[in-house]
Amino acid sequence: MRIKEGYLVREIADCHMVVPVGERVIEFKGIMTLNDTASFIWKCLSDDVTYDQLLTALLDEYEVDETTARTDLDEFLQNARECGVLKG
């Protein structure tokens, strides 16, 4: 899975925001803001990665137990799917 083409992350007033560009402006519904963990996951999704690779990256980057990492990852992926920015 990976982020669809046509989306950028911009830092605005210490907040990471997903910004659609080009044709994505028409289909993007809503606003997606990212905390530091979500921003990290977004960066990982710039390449085609599996769920397990994302989970491993989170566990390597943050001092967190696997249950918490899975919960955070699942919540991010659900939000990304609902916003239509996730491919695969």
PDB file of N, CA, C and O in Angstrom:
ATOM      1  N   MET A   1       0.839  -1.176   0.000  1.00  0.00           N
ATOM      2  CA  MET A   1       0.000   0.000   0.000  1.00  0.00           C
ATOM      3  C   MET A   1       0.879   1.233   0.000  1.00  0.00           C
ATOM      4  O   MET A   1       2.031   1.198   0.433  1.00  0.00           O
ATOM      5  N   ARG A   2       0.321   2.308  -0.487  1.00  0.00           N
ATOM      6  CA  ARG A   2       1.053   3.572  -0.527  1.00  0.00           C
ATOM      7  C   ARG A   2       0.064   4.728  -0.686  1.00  0.00           C
ATOM      8  O   ARG A   2      -1.119   4.522  -0.958  1.00  0.00           O
ATOM      9  N   ILE A   3       0.575   5.942  -0.511  1.00  0.00           N
ATOM     10  CA  ILE A   3      -0.234   7.136  -0.690  1.00  0.00           C
ATOM     11  C   ILE A   3      -0.405   7.378  -2.193  1.00  0.00           C
ATOM     12  O   ILE A   3       0.545   7.236  -2.963  1.00  0.00           O
ATOM     13  N   LYS A   4      -1.630   7.746  -2.604  1.00  0.00           N
ATOM     14  CA  LYS A   4      -1.883   8.056  -4.006  1.00  0.00           C
ATOM     15  C   LYS A   4      -1.072   9.286  -4.423  1.00  0.00           C
ATOM     16  O   LYS A   4      -0.726  10.135  -3.602  1.00  0.00           O
ATOM     17  N   GLU A   5      -0.788   9.350  -5.702  1.00  0.00           N
ATOM     18  CA  GLU A   5      -0.151  10.536  -6.273  1.00  0.00           C
ATOM     19  C   GLU A   5      -1.080  11.735  -6.099  1.00  0.00           C
ATOM     20  O   GLU A   5      -2.302  11.583  -6.093  1.00  0.00           O
ATOM     21  N   GLY A   6      -0.507  12.911  -5.960  1.00  0.00           N
ATOM     22  CA  GLY A   6      -1.318  14.121  -5.913  1.00  0.00           C
ATOM     23  C   GLY A   6      -1.610  14.645  -4.523  1.00  0.00           C
ATOM     24  O   GLY A   6      -2.483  15.496  -4.354  1.00  0.00           O
ATOM     25  N   TYR A   7      -0.892  14.150  -3.520  1.00  0.00           N
ATOM     26  CA  TYR A   7      -1.065  14.648  -2.159  1.00  0.00           C
ATOM     27  C   TYR A   7       0.295  15.003  -1.582  1.00  0.00           C
ATOM     28  O   TYR A   7       1.268  14.267  -1.746  1.00  0.00           O
ATOM     29  N   LEU A   8       0.346  16.125  -0.914  1.00  0.00           N
ATOM     30  CA  LEU A   8       1.565  16.587  -0.250  1.00  0.00           C
ATOM     31  C   LEU A   8       1.245  16.849   1.212  1.00  0.00           C
ATOM     32  O   LEU A   8       0.091  17.066   1.580  1.00  0.00           O
ATOM     33  N   VAL A   9       2.277  16.824   2.035  1.00  0.00           N
ATOM     34  CA  VAL A   9       2.122  17.223   3.434  1.00  0.00           C
ATOM     35  C   VAL A   9       2.861  18.533   3.604  1.00  0.00           C
ATOM     36  O   VAL A   9       4.022  18.670   3.220  1.00  0.00           O
ATOM     37  N   ARG A  10       2.166  19.488   4.186  1.00  0.00           N
ATOM     38  CA  ARG A  10       2.752  20.811   4.453  1.00  0.00           C
ATOM     39  C   ARG A  10       2.627  21.099   5.930  1.00  0.00           C
ATOM     40  O   ARG A  10       1.624  20.762   6.559  1.00  0.00           O
ATOM     41  N   GLU A  11       3.656  21.728   6.483  1.00  0.00           N
ATOM     42  CA  GLU A  11       3.611  22.140   7.877  1.00  0.00           C
ATOM     43  C   GLU A  11       3.087  23.565   7.937  1.00  0.00           C
ATOM     44  O   GLU A  11       3.674  24.488   7.372  1.00  0.00           O
ATOM     45  N   ILE A  12       1.974  23.722   8.631  1.00  0.00           N
ATOM     46  CA  ILE A  12       1.331  25.026   8.767  1.00  0.00           C
ATOM     47  C   ILE A  12       1.095  25.254  10.261  1.00  0.00           C
ATOM     48  O   ILE A  12       0.337  24.524  10.899  1.00  0.00           O
ATOM     49  N   ALA A  13       1.747  26.264  10.801  1.00  0.00           N
ATOM     50  CA  ALA A  13       1.591  26.602  12.224  1.00  0.00           C
ATOM     51  C   ALA A  13       1.825  25.386  13.118  1.00  0.00           C
ATOM     52  O   ALA A  13       1.001  25.064  13.974  1.00  0.00           O
ATOM     53  N   ASP A  14       2.948  24.722  12.909  1.00  0.00           N
ATOM     54  CA  ASP A  14       3.341  23.540  13.693  1.00  0.00           C
ATOM     55  C   ASP A  14       2.372  22.363  13.569  1.00  0.00           C
ATOM     56  O   ASP A  14       2.323  21.503  14.448  1.00  0.00           O
ATOM     57  N   CYS A  15       1.614  22.325  12.496  1.00  0.00           N
ATOM     58  CA  CYS A  15       0.670  21.238  12.254  1.00  0.00           C
ATOM     59  C   CYS A  15       0.921  20.697  10.846  1.00  0.00           C
ATOM     60  O   CYS A  15       1.061  21.468   9.897  1.00  0.00           O
ATOM     61  N   HIS A  16       0.977  19.384  10.715  1.00  0.00           N
ATOM     62  CA  HIS A  16       1.161  18.760   9.405  1.00  0.00           C
ATOM     63  C   HIS A  16      -0.215  18.550   8.780  1.00  0.00           C
ATOM     64  O   HIS A  16      -1.087  17.909   9.366  1.00  0.00           O
ATOM     65  N   MET A  17      -0.390  19.099   7.586  1.00  0.00           N
ATOM     66  CA  MET A  17      -1.668  18.999   6.893  1.00  0.00           C
ATOM     67  C   MET A  17      -1.480  18.367   5.515  1.00  0.00           C
ATOM     68  O   MET A  17      -0.517  18.659   4.807  1.00  0.00           O
ATOM     69  N   VAL A  18      -2.421  17.498   5.153  1.00  0.00           N
ATOM     70  CA  VAL A  18      -2.410  16.886   3.829  1.00  0.00           C
ATOM     71  C   VAL A  18      -3.059  17.869   2.868  1.00  0.00           C
ATOM     72  O   VAL A  18      -4.162  18.360   3.110  1.00  0.00           O
ATOM     73  N   VAL A  19      -2.364  18.147   1.781  1.00  0.00           N
ATOM     74  CA  VAL A  19      -2.830  19.112   0.796  1.00  0.00           C
ATOM     75  C   VAL A  19      -2.936  18.410  -0.566  1.00  0.00           C
ATOM     76  O   VAL A  19      -1.950  17.862  -1.057  1.00  0.00           O
ATOM     77  N   PRO A  20      -4.124  18.427  -1.172  1.00  0.00           N
ATOM     78  CA  PRO A  20      -4.254  17.834  -2.500  1.00  0.00           C
ATOM     79  C   PRO A  20      -3.714  18.807  -3.560  1.00  0.00           C
ATOM     80  O   PRO A  20      -3.782  20.024  -3.390  1.00  0.00           O
ATOM     81  N   VAL A  21      -3.185  18.259  -4.637  1.00  0.00           N
ATOM     82  CA  VAL A  21      -2.716  19.085  -5.753  1.00  0.00           C
ATOM     83  C   VAL A  21      -3.289  18.526  -7.052  1.00  0.00           C
ATOM     84  O   VAL A  21      -3.626  17.346  -7.147  1.00  0.00           O
ATOM     85  N   GLY A  22      -3.390  19.394  -8.040  1.00  0.00           N
ATOM     86  CA  GLY A  22      -3.888  18.977  -9.349  1.00  0.00           C
ATOM     87  C   GLY A  22      -5.319  18.480  -9.273  1.00  0.00           C
ATOM     88  O   GLY A  22      -6.164  19.082  -8.611  1.00  0.00           O
ATOM     89  N   GLU A  23      -5.579  17.381  -9.952  1.00  0.00           N
ATOM     90  CA  GLU A  23      -6.929  16.819 -10.012  1.00  0.00           C
ATOM     91  C   GLU A  23      -7.425  16.316  -8.659  1.00  0.00           C
ATOM     92  O   GLU A  23      -8.631  16.174  -8.452  1.00  0.00           O
ATOM     93  N   ARG A  24      -6.516  16.052  -7.754  1.00  0.00           N
ATOM     94  CA  ARG A  24      -6.917  15.542  -6.438  1.00  0.00           C
ATOM     95  C   ARG A  24      -7.729  16.562  -5.650  1.00  0.00           C
ATOM     96  O   ARG A  24      -8.477  16.195  -4.743  1.00  0.00           O
ATOM     97  N   VAL A  25      -7.586  17.841  -5.989  1.00  0.00           N
ATOM     98  CA  VAL A  25      -8.342  18.887  -5.294  1.00  0.00           C
ATOM     99  C   VAL A  25      -9.838  18.625  -5.420  1.00  0.00           C
ATOM    100  O   VAL A  25     -10.594  18.869  -4.481  1.00  0.00           O
ATOM    101  N   ILE A  26     -10.263  18.132  -6.572  1.00  0.00           N
ATOM    102  CA  ILE A  26     -11.680  17.890  -6.830  1.00  0.00           C
ATOM    103  C   ILE A  26     -12.212  16.730  -5.999  1.00  0.00           C
ATOM    104  O   ILE A  26     -13.333  16.795  -5.495  1.00  0.00           O
ATOM    105  N   GLU A  27     -11.423  15.673  -5.849  1.00  0.00           N
ATOM    106  CA  GLU A  27     -11.929  14.464  -5.186  1.00  0.00           C
ATOM    107  C   GLU A  27     -11.631  14.392  -3.697  1.00  0.00           C
ATOM    108  O   GLU A  27     -12.229  13.571  -3.001  1.00  0.00           O
ATOM    109  N   PHE A  28     -10.736  15.215  -3.186  1.00  0.00           N
ATOM    110  CA  PHE A  28     -10.389  15.177  -1.768  1.00  0.00           C
ATOM    111  C   PHE A  28     -11.509  15.783  -0.946  1.00  0.00           C
ATOM    112  O   PHE A  28     -11.895  16.933  -1.157  1.00  0.00           O
ATOM    113  N   LYS A  29     -12.022  15.017  -0.023  1.00  0.00           N
ATOM    114  CA  LYS A  29     -13.151  15.468   0.784  1.00  0.00           C
ATOM    115  C   LYS A  29     -12.698  15.624   2.231  1.00  0.00           C
ATOM    116  O   LYS A  29     -12.369  14.638   2.890  1.00  0.00           O
ATOM    117  N   GLY A  30     -12.681  16.838   2.719  1.00  0.00           N
ATOM    118  CA  GLY A  30     -12.337  17.066   4.109  1.00  0.00           C
ATOM    119  C   GLY A  30     -10.918  17.553   4.301  1.00  0.00           C
ATOM    120  O   GLY A  30     -10.229  17.942   3.358  1.00  0.00           O
ATOM    121  N   ILE A  31     -10.509  17.516   5.546  1.00  0.00           N
ATOM    122  CA  ILE A  31      -9.168  17.949   5.935  1.00  0.00           C
ATOM    123  C   ILE A  31      -8.512  16.800   6.679  1.00  0.00           C
ATOM    124  O   ILE A  31      -9.152  16.132   7.492  1.00  0.00           O
ATOM    125  N   MET A  32      -7.256  16.574   6.405  1.00  0.00           N
ATOM    126  CA  MET A  32      -6.522  15.537   7.110  1.00  0.00           C
ATOM    127  C   MET A  32      -5.303  16.182   7.744  1.00  0.00           C
ATOM    128  O   MET A  32      -4.402  16.652   7.049  1.00  0.00           O
ATOM    129  N   THR A  33      -5.284  16.200   9.067  1.00  0.00           N
ATOM    130  CA  THR A  33      -4.121  16.704   9.790  1.00  0.00           C
ATOM    131  C   THR A  33      -3.377  15.513  10.377  1.00  0.00           C
ATOM    132  O   THR A  33      -3.976  14.489  10.706  1.00  0.00           O
ATOM    133  N   LEU A  34      -2.079  15.661  10.503  1.00  0.00           N
ATOM    134  CA  LEU A  34      -1.246  14.565  10.967  1.00  0.00           C
ATOM    135  C   LEU A  34      -0.474  14.968  12.219  1.00  0.00           C
ATOM    136  O   LEU A  34       0.154  16.026  12.260  1.00  0.00           O
ATOM    137  N   ASN A  35      -0.526  14.114  13.239  1.00  0.00           N
ATOM    138  CA  ASN A  35       0.364  14.316  14.373  1.00  0.00           C
ATOM    139  C   ASN A  35       1.730  13.738  13.991  1.00  0.00           C
ATOM    140  O   ASN A  35       1.907  13.277  12.863  1.00  0.00           O
ATOM    141  N   ASP A  36       2.677  13.758  14.896  1.00  0.00           N
ATOM    142  CA  ASP A  36       4.030  13.292  14.558  1.00  0.00           C
ATOM    143  C   ASP A  36       4.047  11.826  14.125  1.00  0.00           C
ATOM    144  O   ASP A  36       4.748  11.470  13.177  1.00  0.00           O
ATOM    145  N   THR A  37       3.289  10.981  14.804  1.00  0.00           N
ATOM    146  CA  THR A  37       3.246   9.564  14.446  1.00  0.00           C
ATOM    147  C   THR A  37       2.613   9.370  13.072  1.00  0.00           C
ATOM    148  O   THR A  37       3.123   8.609  12.251  1.00  0.00           O
ATOM    149  N   ALA A  38       1.514  10.051  12.828  1.00  0.00           N
ATOM    150  CA  ALA A  38       0.850   9.943  11.526  1.00  0.00           C
ATOM    151  C   ALA A  38       1.748  10.470  10.408  1.00  0.00           C
ATOM    152  O   ALA A  38       1.764   9.923   9.305  1.00  0.00           O
ATOM    153  N   SER A  39       2.493  11.532  10.698  1.00  0.00           N
ATOM    154  CA  SER A  39       3.435  12.070   9.715  1.00  0.00           C
ATOM    155  C   SER A  39       4.523  11.042   9.388  1.00  0.00           C
ATOM    156  O   SER A  39       4.928  10.900   8.234  1.00  0.00           O
ATOM    157  N   PHE A  40       4.984  10.335  10.410  1.00  0.00           N
ATOM    158  CA  PHE A  40       5.979   9.269  10.202  1.00  0.00           C
ATOM    159  C   PHE A  40       5.399   8.169   9.316  1.00  0.00           C
ATOM    160  O   PHE A  40       6.055   7.712   8.380  1.00  0.00           O
ATOM    161  N   ILE A  41       4.169   7.745   9.611  1.00  0.00           N
ATOM    162  CA  ILE A  41       3.529   6.706   8.808  1.00  0.00           C
ATOM    163  C   ILE A  41       3.357   7.191   7.373  1.00  0.00           C
ATOM    164  O   ILE A  41       3.597   6.434   6.431  1.00  0.00           O
ATOM    165  N   TRP A  42       2.945   8.442   7.198  1.00  0.00           N
ATOM    166  CA  TRP A  42       2.770   9.011   5.857  1.00  0.00           C
ATOM    167  C   TRP A  42       4.079   8.904   5.067  1.00  0.00           C
ATOM    168  O   TRP A  42       4.081   8.496   3.905  1.00  0.00           O
ATOM    169  N   LYS A  43       5.184   9.274   5.710  1.00  0.00           N
ATOM    170  CA  LYS A  43       6.490   9.199   5.034  1.00  0.00           C
ATOM    171  C   LYS A  43       6.811   7.765   4.636  1.00  0.00           C
ATOM    172  O   LYS A  43       7.333   7.522   3.548  1.00  0.00           O
ATOM    173  N   CYS A  44       6.502   6.818   5.511  1.00  0.00           N
ATOM    174  CA  CYS A  44       6.738   5.403   5.183  1.00  0.00           C
ATOM    175  C   CYS A  44       5.911   4.972   3.984  1.00  0.00           C
ATOM    176  O   CYS A  44       6.346   4.132   3.197  1.00  0.00           O
ATOM    177  N   LEU A  45       4.718   5.544   3.841  1.00  0.00           N
ATOM    178  CA  LEU A  45       3.819   5.187   2.749  1.00  0.00           C
ATOM    179  C   LEU A  45       4.177   5.863   1.425  1.00  0.00           C
ATOM    180  O   LEU A  45       3.463   5.707   0.434  1.00  0.00           O
ATOM    181  N   SER A  46       5.280   6.612   1.407  1.00  0.00           N
ATOM    182  CA  SER A  46       5.719   7.175   0.132  1.00  0.00           C
ATOM    183  C   SER A  46       6.272   6.071  -0.767  1.00  0.00           C
ATOM    184  O   SER A  46       6.352   6.231  -1.985  1.00  0.00           O
ATOM    185  N   ASP A  47       6.651   4.954  -0.155  1.00  0.00           N
ATOM    186  CA  ASP A  47       7.058   3.753  -0.890  1.00  0.00           C
ATOM    187  C   ASP A  47       5.960   2.711  -0.723  1.00  0.00           C
ATOM    188  O   ASP A  47       5.148   2.800   0.198  1.00  0.00           O
ATOM    189  N   ASP A  48       5.938   1.740  -1.598  1.00  0.00           N
ATOM    190  CA  ASP A  48       4.968   0.659  -1.489  1.00  0.00           C
ATOM    191  C   ASP A  48       5.407  -0.260  -0.355  1.00  0.00           C
ATOM    192  O   ASP A  48       6.441  -0.920  -0.460  1.00  0.00           O
ATOM    193  N   VAL A  49       4.633  -0.310   0.725  1.00  0.00           N
ATOM    194  CA  VAL A  49       4.985  -1.110   1.898  1.00  0.00           C
ATOM    195  C   VAL A  49       3.798  -1.960   2.328  1.00  0.00           C
ATOM    196  O   VAL A  49       2.650  -1.680   1.984  1.00  0.00           O
ATOM    197  N   THR A  50       4.102  -2.992   3.077  1.00  0.00           N
ATOM    198  CA  THR A  50       3.055  -3.849   3.623  1.00  0.00           C
ATOM    199  C   THR A  50       2.685  -3.374   5.022  1.00  0.00           C
ATOM    200  O   THR A  50       3.386  -2.564   5.629  1.00  0.00           O
ATOM    201  N   TYR A  51       1.589  -3.885   5.509  1.00  0.00           N
ATOM    202  CA  TYR A  51       1.151  -3.575   6.868  1.00  0.00           C
ATOM    203  C   TYR A  51       2.244  -3.955   7.866  1.00  0.00           C
ATOM    204  O   TYR A  51       2.575  -3.179   8.762  1.00  0.00           O
ATOM    205  N   ASP A  52       2.797  -5.148   7.704  1.00  0.00           N
ATOM    206  CA  ASP A  52       3.831  -5.621   8.633  1.00  0.00           C
ATOM    207  C   ASP A  52       5.074  -4.731   8.600  1.00  0.00           C
ATOM    208  O   ASP A  52       5.694  -4.503   9.639  1.00  0.00           O
ATOM    209  N   GLN A  53       5.442  -4.232   7.434  1.00  0.00           N
ATOM    210  CA  GLN A  53       6.580  -3.321   7.340  1.00  0.00           C
ATOM    211  C   GLN A  53       6.295  -2.005   8.062  1.00  0.00           C
ATOM    212  O   GLN A  53       7.172  -1.449   8.723  1.00  0.00           O
ATOM    213  N   LEU A  54       5.074  -1.516   7.931  1.00  0.00           N
ATOM    214  CA  LEU A  54       4.687  -0.295   8.644  1.00  0.00           C
ATOM    215  C   LEU A  54       4.729  -0.513  10.149  1.00  0.00           C
ATOM    216  O   LEU A  54       5.235   0.331  10.890  1.00  0.00           O
ATOM    217  N   LEU A  55       4.204  -1.634  10.597  1.00  0.00           N
ATOM    218  CA  LEU A  55       4.191  -1.942  12.023  1.00  0.00           C
ATOM    219  C   LEU A  55       5.617  -2.040  12.566  1.00  0.00           C
ATOM    220  O   LEU A  55       5.918  -1.504  13.632  1.00  0.00           O
ATOM    221  N   THR A  56       6.476  -2.713  11.842  1.00  0.00           N
ATOM    222  CA  THR A  56       7.871  -2.832  12.256  1.00  0.00           C
ATOM    223  C   THR A  56       8.552  -1.473  12.315  1.00  0.00           C
ATOM    224  O   THR A  56       9.313  -1.200  13.244  1.00  0.00           O
ATOM    225  N   ALA A  57       8.288  -0.628  11.339  1.00  0.00           N
ATOM    226  CA  ALA A  57       8.866   0.719  11.324  1.00  0.00           C
ATOM    227  C   ALA A  57       8.417   1.519  12.546  1.00  0.00           C
ATOM    228  O   ALA A  57       9.224   2.216  13.160  1.00  0.00           O
ATOM    229  N   LEU A  58       7.142   1.423  12.900  1.00  0.00           N
ATOM    230  CA  LEU A  58       6.633   2.114  14.090  1.00  0.00           C
ATOM    231  C   LEU A  58       7.308   1.605  15.356  1.00  0.00           C
ATOM    232  O   LEU A  58       7.703   2.390  16.218  1.00  0.00           O
ATOM    233  N   LEU A  59       7.436   0.294  15.461  1.00  0.00           N
ATOM    234  CA  LEU A  59       8.058  -0.288  16.651  1.00  0.00           C
ATOM    235  C   LEU A  59       9.534   0.084  16.749  1.00  0.00           C
ATOM    236  O   LEU A  59      10.059   0.250  17.850  1.00  0.00           O
ATOM    237  N   ASP A  60      10.200   0.214  15.616  1.00  0.00           N
ATOM    238  CA  ASP A  60      11.609   0.611  15.604  1.00  0.00           C
ATOM    239  C   ASP A  60      11.788   2.092  15.937  1.00  0.00           C
ATOM    240  O   ASP A  60      12.772   2.476  16.568  1.00  0.00           O
ATOM    241  N   GLU A  61      10.834   2.922  15.510  1.00  0.00           N
ATOM    242  CA  GLU A  61      10.949   4.378  15.665  1.00  0.00           C
ATOM    243  C   GLU A  61      10.526   4.867  17.048  1.00  0.00           C
ATOM    244  O   GLU A  61      11.114   5.805  17.587  1.00  0.00           O
ATOM    245  N   TYR A  62       9.504   4.229  17.618  1.00  0.00           N
ATOM    246  CA  TYR A  62       8.922   4.709  18.867  1.00  0.00           C
ATOM    247  C   TYR A  62       9.014   3.654  19.964  1.00  0.00           C
ATOM    248  O   TYR A  62       8.996   2.455  19.685  1.00  0.00           O
ATOM    249  N   GLU A  63       9.111   4.098  21.183  1.00  0.00           N
ATOM    250  CA  GLU A  63       9.093   3.195  22.331  1.00  0.00           C
ATOM    251  C   GLU A  63       7.645   2.934  22.697  1.00  0.00           C
ATOM    252  O   GLU A  63       7.067   3.617  23.542  1.00  0.00           O
ATOM    253  N   VAL A  64       7.070   1.935  22.044  1.00  0.00           N
ATOM    254  CA  VAL A  64       5.661   1.628  22.203  1.00  0.00           C
ATOM    255  C   VAL A  64       5.479   0.123  22.079  1.00  0.00           C
ATOM    256  O   VAL A  64       6.224  -0.548  21.365  1.00  0.00           O
ATOM    257  N   ASP A  65       4.475  -0.401  22.786  1.00  0.00           N
ATOM    258  CA  ASP A  65       4.211  -1.831  22.675  1.00  0.00           C
ATOM    259  C   ASP A  65       3.461  -2.128  21.379  1.00  0.00           C
ATOM    260  O   ASP A  65       2.882  -1.233  20.763  1.00  0.00           O
ATOM    261  N   GLU A  66       3.481  -3.381  20.982  1.00  0.00           N
ATOM    262  CA  GLU A  66       2.903  -3.760  19.692  1.00  0.00           C
ATOM    263  C   GLU A  66       1.398  -3.489  19.619  1.00  0.00           C
ATOM    264  O   GLU A  66       0.894  -3.092  18.569  1.00  0.00           O
ATOM    265  N   THR A  67       0.684  -3.698  20.712  1.00  0.00           N
ATOM    266  CA  THR A  67      -0.758  -3.461  20.716  1.00  0.00           C
ATOM    267  C   THR A  67      -1.072  -1.993  20.440  1.00  0.00           C
ATOM    268  O   THR A  67      -1.960  -1.687  19.644  1.00  0.00           O
ATOM    269  N   THR A  68      -0.355  -1.094  21.086  1.00  0.00           N
ATOM    270  CA  THR A  68      -0.559   0.337  20.868  1.00  0.00           C
ATOM    271  C   THR A  68      -0.193   0.719  19.447  1.00  0.00           C
ATOM    272  O   THR A  68      -0.908   1.488  18.805  1.00  0.00           O
ATOM    273  N   ALA A  69       0.926   0.181  18.945  1.00  0.00           N
ATOM    274  CA  ALA A  69       1.352   0.476  17.574  1.00  0.00           C
ATOM    275  C   ALA A  69       0.303   0.013  16.570  1.00  0.00           C
ATOM    276  O   ALA A  69      -0.014   0.737  15.626  1.00  0.00           O
ATOM    277  N   ARG A  70      -0.234  -1.179  16.765  1.00  0.00           N
ATOM    278  CA  ARG A  70      -1.272  -1.699  15.861  1.00  0.00           C
ATOM    279  C   ARG A  70      -2.517  -0.814  15.888  1.00  0.00           C
ATOM    280  O   ARG A  70      -3.091  -0.503  14.845  1.00  0.00           O
ATOM    281  N   THR A  71      -2.927  -0.413  17.089  1.00  0.00           N
ATOM    282  CA  THR A  71      -4.107   0.433  17.230  1.00  0.00           C
ATOM    283  C   THR A  71      -3.916   1.758  16.500  1.00  0.00           C
ATOM    284  O   THR A  71      -4.792   2.200  15.757  1.00  0.00           O
ATOM    285  N   ASP A  72      -2.760   2.390  16.719  1.00  0.00           N
ATOM    286  CA  ASP A  72      -2.471   3.663  16.057  1.00  0.00           C
ATOM    287  C   ASP A  72      -2.404   3.499  14.543  1.00  0.00           C
ATOM    288  O   ASP A  72      -2.945   4.318  13.800  1.00  0.00           O
ATOM    289  N   LEU A  73      -1.744   2.448  14.095  1.00  0.00           N
ATOM    290  CA  LEU A  73      -1.610   2.200  12.659  1.00  0.00           C
ATOM    291  C   LEU A  73      -2.971   1.931  12.023  1.00  0.00           C
ATOM    292  O   LEU A  73      -3.282   2.474  10.963  1.00  0.00           O
ATOM    293  N   ASP A  74      -3.777   1.097  12.668  1.00  0.00           N
ATOM    294  CA  ASP A  74      -5.105   0.786  12.134  1.00  0.00           C
ATOM    295  C   ASP A  74      -5.971   2.041  12.037  1.00  0.00           C
ATOM    296  O   ASP A  74      -6.696   2.226  11.060  1.00  0.00           O
ATOM    297  N   GLU A  75      -5.893   2.899  13.053  1.00  0.00           N
ATOM    298  CA  GLU A  75      -6.674   4.141  13.047  1.00  0.00           C
ATOM    299  C   GLU A  75      -6.224   5.059  11.907  1.00  0.00           C
ATOM    300  O   GLU A  75      -7.054   5.639  11.207  1.00  0.00           O
ATOM    301  N   PHE A  76      -4.901   5.188  11.725  1.00  0.00           N
ATOM    302  CA  PHE A  76      -4.397   6.015  10.636  1.00  0.00           C
ATOM    303  C   PHE A  76      -4.849   5.476   9.282  1.00  0.00           C
ATOM    304  O   PHE A  76      -5.334   6.231   8.440  1.00  0.00           O
ATOM    305  N   LEU A  77      -4.691   4.172   9.074  1.00  0.00           N
ATOM    306  CA  LEU A  77      -5.043   3.575   7.789  1.00  0.00           C
ATOM    307  C   LEU A  77      -6.538   3.711   7.503  1.00  0.00           C
ATOM    308  O   LEU A  77      -6.927   3.948   6.359  1.00  0.00           O
ATOM    309  N   GLN A  78      -7.371   3.566   8.521  1.00  0.00           N
ATOM    310  CA  GLN A  78      -8.816   3.739   8.342  1.00  0.00           C
ATOM    311  C   GLN A  78      -9.131   5.175   7.927  1.00  0.00           C
ATOM    312  O   GLN A  78      -9.914   5.400   7.003  1.00  0.00           O
ATOM    313  N   ASN A  79      -8.525   6.138   8.606  1.00  0.00           N
ATOM    314  CA  ASN A  79      -8.743   7.546   8.259  1.00  0.00           C
ATOM    315  C   ASN A  79      -8.246   7.848   6.847  1.00  0.00           C
ATOM    316  O   ASN A  79      -8.902   8.575   6.100  1.00  0.00           O
ATOM    317  N   ALA A  80      -7.107   7.300   6.482  1.00  0.00           N
ATOM    318  CA  ALA A  80      -6.549   7.520   5.150  1.00  0.00           C
ATOM    319  C   ALA A  80      -7.459   6.937   4.074  1.00  0.00           C
ATOM    320  O   ALA A  80      -7.653   7.544   3.021  1.00  0.00           O
ATOM    321  N   ARG A  81      -8.016   5.755   4.343  1.00  0.00           N
ATOM    322  CA  ARG A  81      -8.959   5.157   3.388  1.00  0.00           C
ATOM    323  C   ARG A  81     -10.220   6.006   3.263  1.00  0.00           C
ATOM    324  O   ARG A  81     -10.713   6.228   2.157  1.00  0.00           O
ATOM    325  N   GLU A  82     -10.744   6.479   4.391  1.00  0.00           N
ATOM    326  CA  GLU A  82     -11.956   7.296   4.368  1.00  0.00           C
ATOM    327  C   GLU A  82     -11.729   8.605   3.613  1.00  0.00           C
ATOM    328  O   GLU A  82     -12.637   9.101   2.945  1.00  0.00           O
ATOM    329  N   CYS A  83     -10.525   9.164   3.716  1.00  0.00           N
ATOM    330  CA  CYS A  83     -10.202  10.404   3.000  1.00  0.00           C
ATOM    331  C   CYS A  83      -9.847  10.142   1.538  1.00  0.00           C
ATOM    332  O   CYS A  83      -9.763  11.072   0.736  1.00  0.00           O
ATOM    333  N   GLY A  84      -9.641   8.878   1.200  1.00  0.00           N
ATOM    334  CA  GLY A  84      -9.347   8.516  -0.186  1.00  0.00           C
ATOM    335  C   GLY A  84      -7.915   8.749  -0.625  1.00  0.00           C
ATOM    336  O   GLY A  84      -7.650   8.863  -1.821  1.00  0.00           O
ATOM    337  N   VAL A  85      -6.985   8.822   0.318  1.00  0.00           N
ATOM    338  CA  VAL A  85      -5.596   9.103  -0.051  1.00  0.00           C
ATOM    339  C   VAL A  85      -4.738   7.840  -0.149  1.00  0.00           C
ATOM    340  O   VAL A  85      -3.592   7.900  -0.595  1.00  0.00           O
ATOM    341  N   LEU A  86      -5.285   6.709   0.262  1.00  0.00           N
ATOM    342  CA  LEU A  86      -4.513   5.468   0.290  1.00  0.00           C
ATOM    343  C   LEU A  86      -4.770   4.625  -0.941  1.00  0.00           C
ATOM    344  O   LEU A  86      -5.908   4.462  -1.382  1.00  0.00           O
ATOM    345  N   LYS A  87      -3.691   4.095  -1.485  1.00  0.00           N
ATOM    346  CA  LYS A  87      -3.760   3.243  -2.668  1.00  0.00           C
ATOM    347  C   LYS A  87      -3.304   1.842  -2.257  1.00  0.00           C
ATOM    348  O   LYS A  87      -2.247   1.689  -1.644  1.00  0.00           O
ATOM    349  N   GLY A  88      -4.067   0.860  -2.580  1.00  0.00           N
ATOM    350  CA  GLY A  88      -3.675  -0.517  -2.299  1.00  0.00           C
ATOM    351  C   GLY A  88      -4.066  -1.047  -0.957  1.00  0.00           C
ATOM    352  O   GLY A  88      -3.775  -2.200  -0.639  1.00  0.00           O
TER     353      GLY A  88
END
